[in-house]
Amino acid sequence: MAEQKASNVVFHAREAKSFNLRVNNSASMHLPGVQCVETDVPAPAAAGFRITTKYWPHWDSRALTIKISVVITRTHNQRFKVVTGHINLPSRTGLPVPHVVHRRELVPATGECEGGISLLTKRADVEANCVVNGHFTAVCTEADYDISMIPDLADVSFQVEGETFRAHRLVLAARSPVFKAELYGQMAESKASSITIHDKRAPTFKFMLEYMYHGLLPAAAADMDDAALKMEFQHLYVAADRYGLDTLREMCEEVLCATISVSTLLSNLVFAEERTCGKCHKLQVP
């Protein structure tokens, strides 16, 4: 009998930037320790980068957690404006199951690595909700472009703490009901080509725009210490709440919960009380 592969990649027929990582749950269960299964994702040589998926069936010592990563590596000397990734774990029905994803982490950009994204989840949740015929599927996407870097298509700008951010009305309106009302409704901003934001920090507004365009948490967060990370994600949580970005708000909650410590417990609880942050109300010091 031919040996079964632990994982393989299948591209979506209509979208070359999107692919499925199909994992053989039974075959990968027998891998020792924290051994990783790597799968190269085909990319045109002219693209100048390589995509690799990595799967750890036993991420922690008790084999309770699995980890999946999409890693982007440069193959040419030039740097790219943006190369990003995203991972989702659909259920057996193909619909998302929010509680299956334990948390997402950024892969920091170092050397030739342009970064990436990791997903961690409990094995029991995956087996209960996602496994079909001994396999489960991770839906992955990558993007080697940045629409926000095409200035001739930008049709609105924002002034925040003296900095200018150019953007695209259609993109913002599609992601945020608040921006949709402001930019296409009866409000004064709908006619303005430049809008001043008074109640947000420039770094926070930039991070929020990055999320709206790419669906990812800010890459700069990988270089922050715990205190700076907590503060920035509190600001980002408030911005997400203000603009109706529910998924971003939930991701910020996950980060705040993951960075809890004795020194940050009180400030996190105060923030949770002020902002009705449900997950943070249940925080416990590890």
N, C-alpha and C positions, 0 to 999 in steps of 0.2 A: 504493500500500500504506500502511495506517495506521501511524503511528509507534508503535513498541513502548515501553511504559513501562519505566523502569529498575527500579521496584519498585511493589508494591501490597500492601494489607493485607486479610487474610481472617480474620474472627472465627470462633472455634470455636463450633459449633452449640450446645453444651451449657454453655458457660462464657463469659459476656460479658467476664470479666476477662482472658481469654487470647486471643491472636490470633497469626496467622502473618504475618511479613513475607516475602513472596515476591520474590526478587531475580532480575532478568533479567541473568545473568552476562555474556552476549554484548553486550547493549545498554549496560551500564554500563562495559564495558571501554574504550569510546571517549571517556569523559569526560576532560577535560584536567586535569592537575595534581592538586591535592588538592580538587577540586570535590566537594561533598557533595550527595547526593540526599535531600531531606526529604519525608516522607510524614506527613500529619496523620491521627491515629487518632480516629475518631468517639467522643465521650464526651457523656453527657447534660449539657445546659447547667447543670442544677441541681447537678451534681457539683462545680462550682467550680474545675476544673482542666482543662488541655489536655495531651494526650499527643502527642509527635512522635517519629517514628523518623528516625534519620539514618544514612546509609550512605556511607562513603568507600571507593570501589573502589581508590584509590591513596593509602593513608595515608602511606607513606614515599616518599622520593625515588626509590627503585628499583622502585616499584610491586610490592613483594613482600608487603606487608601490607594487609589490609582491616580496616575498623573499622565496627562497628554500635553505635548508641546508642539507648536509650529515655530520653527526657527528659520530665520532668513540670514543667508551668508553671502557676502560679496564675492564675485569671481573676477571682477574688473577693478582697476584702481580708482575709478571715479566713484564718488558718493552719490546717492540718490536723494531726491527731495523727500520721498516717503516710501517706505516699504513696510506694510503692516499686515497683521493677521487677526483672525477671530475664530473661536471654536464654540460650537453648540452641541449638546447631547440631546437629540430628540428621543421621545418615548417610542414604544412599540407601534403606536398609532401615527407617528410622525409629528405629533404636537410636542411643544416644549413642556418640560416638567421643571418648574423653577427650583424646587428643593433638591433636585438631583445634583446640581452644580454647587459644590461646597464653597469654592472661591476661585477667582482668576488671579494670576500673577503675571507681571511683565518679565520678559526675558531681557536683561540689560544689554545694550549695545556695547560690545568690547571687541577691539581688534577688527577682524573682518566680519564679525557678527553684527548685523544691522538691528538685531533685536527680535522680538516675537512675542508670543503670548502662551501662557500655560493654563491648564484647567485641572483642578484637583477635586476629587469627589470620592465619596464612600463607595466601596465595592458593593456593599449590600444594596444601596440605592440603585446602582446601575443594574445589578442582576434582577432586582424586583421590578424595574420599570422599563429597561431598555434592551435587554437581551432577547433576541429572536433566533431560534435554531442554533444556539450556541455562539452567536455573534452579536456585537453591538456596533453602532456607527456613530462616528464623530463627524459633524458637518463643519468643514474648514473653509475659510476664504482668505485670499491674499490680495493686496492692492499695491501696485508699483507706481502709483500716480497720486497726485494731491490736487484736487480741483481748486482748493483755496490758493494754489500757487499759480493760477491762470488769471492774471490781473485784468485782462481785457474782457473777461466774462463776468467779473464781479460787478454788481449793480447797487450795492449799498455798503456804507462804511460805518464803523462804530468808533467813537472817541471814548476811551476809558483811561483815566489817569494820565492823560497826555499822549497815550499811544493810539495809533490808528489800526483798526482791524478791518480788512476788506472781505466781503462775503457775498453770498448769492441768495437772494430772497427765496427762490424756490426750494433750495436745500433747507434753509432755516424753517420755512413754513411747513415743509413736509415732516420735520422732526419735532417741532414744538407748536402746540396749539396757541401758546401765548404769542410767539413770533408771527404765527399765521394771522392772528387778530390784529397785531400791531402793524404788520407790513402790507396786509391786503384788506383790512377792515376800514372802519370809519375814523380810526384814530389819526392824529396828526402825523405820526411816524410813517404812515402809508404813502405819503407824498414826499417825504424827505429822503435825500440821497445820503445824508450824513446824520447819524443819531448819536447823541451824547448819553452815556450810561453813568449815572451818578453814584449808584449804590453797590458797585462791584469793583473788586481789585482787578488790575490788568492781567496778572498771571492767571487768576481764576477764570476770567472771561476767555482767555486764550485756551486754557485747558478745556473749557466747556465747548468751544468751537471745534477743537480737535476731536472731542467725543462725537459731536454732531456730524462731522464729516466722515469719521472712520470707525465709530462705534467702540473705541478703545479708551481706557484710562490713560492719563498722560505718561509718556515714557520718562519724563524728568522725575517722576515719583520714585523711580528705582534708585536714584542717587540721594534721596532725602533720609535724614535720621528720623527716629520715631516721633519726636516732638514736632518737627516741621511737617512730616507726613500727616499727622493728626490734624494740625492746624489747617493745612491746605485742603484736606478732604472735608473738614467742617465747612470751609468757605464754599467748596464745590457742591456739597450737599445743599446748602442754602440756595445756590444759583440754580441747581437742578429743580428744586422745589418751586422756585420763583417762575421758571420757564416751562414747567410741566413735563420735565424729562424724567419720567418715573423709573425707567431702567437705570439711568445714571444715578439717581438718588439711592436706589437699592444697592448698586455697586459701591457707592460711598459708604453706606451702612456696613457692608461686608468688610471694607478696609478698616473702618473705625473699630469694628468688633475684633478684627484680627490683630490690631496693634494695642489692645488693652494691656495695661500693666499697673502695678501698684501706684506708680507716679502719675498715671493718666486717668485712673478710675474716676476720681471725683469730678474732674473737668468734663469727662465724657458723659457722666450721669447728669451733670448740670445742663450740658448741651442737649442731651436726650429729652430732658424735661421741658426745655424751652422750645424745642423744635418738634416735639411729638415723634421722636425717632424710636419706633417700636422695638427694633432689634437691640438697640443700645440700652433699653430699659432692662434687658435680661442679661446684661454683661456680668461675667464672673472673671475674677483674676485667675489665670492658669496656675 
